[in-house]
Amino acid sequence: MLIQLPSGSPEPQGPQNAEQPSTTFEAGLRRDLASSPIVSYDSMLGGVGKRLIDLLIAIVTAPAWLPVMLIAAGVAKLRDRSPVFLSHERVGYGGRAFQCFSLRLAPVAKADEIANDPAKARSRRAKWGSVLERLPQLFNVIRGDMALVGPTPLAREQLEPMKSARRYYLSARPGIVGISTIIGGSGDPSQYKIYAMSWALTTDALIFWDGLRSIFDRREELWNPSFTRGAPGQSTSGIVVRRRSQP
């Protein structure tokens, strides 16, 4: 960097005096950067187009899902007097915290029993229960906190150990239909990078469609979707969703 002194200013004397201001400036810059809460994340995945599609679908389908949600909430309230509408803090795009809504249909004891039993968790009734419990998250979509398809919303303590995968998670809005069951599994951080690098509108459409098909499929035990990178020119989004049958 070249600094031109104004006319009449005294020239710096000696190399030691010339290097001292630069050293002081660099030390102050490092100190300021070290104390600043800098978060690195990419631009929002999908941009305005993805946001408009999510908002349009959520609003247009509101006459269908809103009465279903209210009826489910009323039935759950008759079974148990505990609160049925819940909210939990989650981290969204750019590290912004928001309240993620959900619906509690079953008592806590029964919900824990289903969560600890893989056979019950795979049943069609449990799958439909999971869908109903996520209906209030459509309000998060309307508010702009979430998207229809995206990473499963994580709490801040779940986000901290992710290291380099954090930037890919923070580049997208969390989704009602998560990508963890299709890309890499729930414990694989590479799912966020694969989703971010391969994203297209067709990607979200494939994930959403296969999520719906897994609910309606009567052979629940045979449905195990996989999400892999496709060869160039193989698909519009660069990914392939395959159906795998257990041996």
Protein Blocks (a to p, Z undefined) as FASTA:
>chain_A
ZZdddehiacdehjklmmmmmmmmmmmmmmmmmmpccddddddehijmlmmmmmmmmmmm
mmmmmmmmmmmmmmmmmmpmcdfbdcdddddehhiacddddddfbdfklmmmmmmmmklm
mpmklmmmmmmmmmmmmmmmmnopacfbdcddddfklmmmnmmmmmmmmmpccdfbdckl
mnopjklmklmmmmmmmgcfklmmmmmmmmmmmmmpmblmlgccddddddehkamnopac
dddddZZ
